[in-house]
Amino acid sequence: MRIIDLSTTVDAGRWEVDPVEHEVLTPAEGGRHMAEGMRRHHGIEFDPADLPDGELLSLDTLRLTTHTGTHVDAPSHYGSRARYGTPRHIDQMPLDWFLRPGLKLDLTDEPVGAIGADRVRRALDEAGRDPRPYDIVLLHTGADQRAGKPEYFTEFAGLDAAATHLLLDFGVRVIGTDAFSLDAPFGHMIKEYQRTGDRGVLWPAHFVGREREYCQIERLHNLGALPGPDGFLVSCFPFKIAGAGAGWTRAVAVVEEE
């Protein structure tokens, strides 16, 4: 089998809306940290100089949001209440949602803004089939080429409510995108609202999750490397964080090869 990485790298050196803080204790610093902790908490004296090269283990401490890098949004991210009941957190989601056949839709020609149901219907026709229940639908917009730059936050295409409902009507429970968000950029939505007065243009894809239970994978990468619209398995198990509205994932596609 061949494994294709579909995940972005969490990198404190790259531009982020919410900057990543990454502190590193070197192996030598880790040895001293361990010795100090053993002395302070357990009364045990240990000289880290007795370790090989005076080193023990490195230690990384990060400060970041659960929406940094490739991540899965849980239903509780969309609101505290839903028509169907109490929205579940990321640690409560069924694991079998996140290991399923994938279906990639080519939307690379779409401009900045919201993608409608007619365009998604055309992409399905181009892919050669409709989603089956629990398929993971991946939206290939090409936005990942701007990852790490401010434009990644402002220049991409997302789904409107009708397009989101269309996919969920097939029994899809996980929709992924290589863009910053499954919705259109924040600035675009707000300008549309100011122009039209229509609240339905504000985060429509996310707010569909207040009506129907589903998850989003945002900030995917490398969807162009997939062998075609289907013929691969997607693995995107979210990190198990109690009470969280999202969890990071190392999303990959698995392609069986003869």
Stockholm file with secondary structure:
# STOCKHOLM 1.0

chainA/1-258         MRIIDLSTTVDAGRWEVDPVEHEVLTPAEGGRHMAEGMRRHHGIEFDPADLPDGELLSLDTLRLTTHTGTHVDAPSHYGSRARYGTPRHIDQMPLDWFLRPGLKLDLTDEPVGAIGADRVRRALDEAGRDPRPYDIVLLHTGADQRAGKPEYFTEFAGLDAAATHLLLDFGVRVIGTDAFSLDAPFGHMIKEYQRTGDRGVLWPAHFVGREREYCQIERLHNLGALPGPDGFLVSCFPFKIAGAGAGWTRAVAVVEEE
#=GR chainA/1-258 SS CEEEECBCCCCTTSCCSSCCEEEEECHHHHHHHHHHHHHHHHCCCCCGGGSGGGCCCCEEEEECCTTSSSEEECGGGGCSCBTTBSCCCGGGSCGGGGEEEEEEEECTTCCSEEECHHHHHHHHHHHTSCCCTTCEEEEECSGGGGTTSTHHHHSCEEECHHHHHHHHHTTCCEEEESSSCSSCCHHHHHHHHHHHCCGGGSSHHHHHTTTSCCEEEESBCCGGGSSSSSSCEEECCCCCCTTCSEEECCCEEEECCC
#=GC SS_cons         CEEEECBCCCCTTSCCSSCCEEEEECHHHHHHHHHHHHHHHHCCCCCGGGSGGGCCCCEEEEECCTTSSSEEECGGGGCSCBTTBSCCCGGGSCGGGGEEEEEEEECTTCCSEEECHHHHHHHHHHHTSCCCTTCEEEEECSGGGGTTSTHHHHSCEEECHHHHHHHHHTTCCEEEESSSCSSCCHHHHHHHHHHHCCGGGSSHHHHHTTTSCCEEEESBCCGGGSSSSSSCEEECCCCCCTTCSEEECCCEEEECCC
//
